[in-house]
């Protein structure tokens, strides 16, 4: 999970993935949804060195279960991914990791089902990315956009672990920097990268309005994007706990 | 959680990635202000109050579970901090209501 941000190191700002969002920090929401899948066995968080203490404190407070490994990111998204893959290299070489899922920590509303969909597609085909059709785009001068189908790409993106590691190793040797994980995979492997349906609610926190929207979408979902996979029955309303309220 | 946070976000008005001042009422974001151009987004009370009430309900319902998880993680630390946390609650809610209805 990429939480290192875009590399700006000035000002007194908080990394946006550490912002409060409906009672938790932004980045722990999607950790929660992803780790409900029984085969998600290892979680690695790519952070800024400056955020290490805040991230550790947040994880201790908000995330139960298997400890999460922390890796310091690089100057670009590609470099951060490479650092993460290097940390996973022994496990990948030992055959302990089949699929690597890369997710942007600024997308807190990626639910368990979306993680399951991309992992299943990657295990079958080699790679999978969630996309949303952008059918109504028009070029700046009125011309139609290139190709007959334009999509917006989201995360989580999932790939077979060994080919992904090999692709990034080759990219490092060539000095290639990809715009996203799929671009590196497509350049250095023959494995197909399949598109799976993304989720309109899987917003990326970019603008201030996105925080308002994410709050409302979480409330609308009763703070549960597990698709019914949470072990205990979730209680989101007083009527769930007060017998008198339930009768009414 | 603090009532004010600062974070790098892209401003819809000036288009720059800049520090934004974010003000919270309880757990809910109440307003944002771009420190570069001053662009201010604020939720109206009419919109914020129902959202706050709904959020408060969820906080109350989930509180026992959250307390149990915290106690299970660090029983001694939890027992040590509990009295202070209880004493801080009235002030915390007073600040939240003041922010909500000002």
Interface residues (C-beta under 8 A of the other chain):
Chain A: X5 X6 X8 X11 X12 X13 X14 X15 X16 X18 X19 X20 X22 X23 X60 X61 X64 X205 X206 X207 X208 X209 X211 X212 X215 X216 X219 X222 X223 X232 X235 X236 X237 X238 X240 X241
Chain B: X1 X5 X6 X7 X8 X9 X10 X11 X12 X17 X19 X20 X22 X24 X27 X28 X29 X32 X34 X41 X43 X51 X54 X55 X57 X58 X59 X60 X61 X62 X65 X69 X70 X73
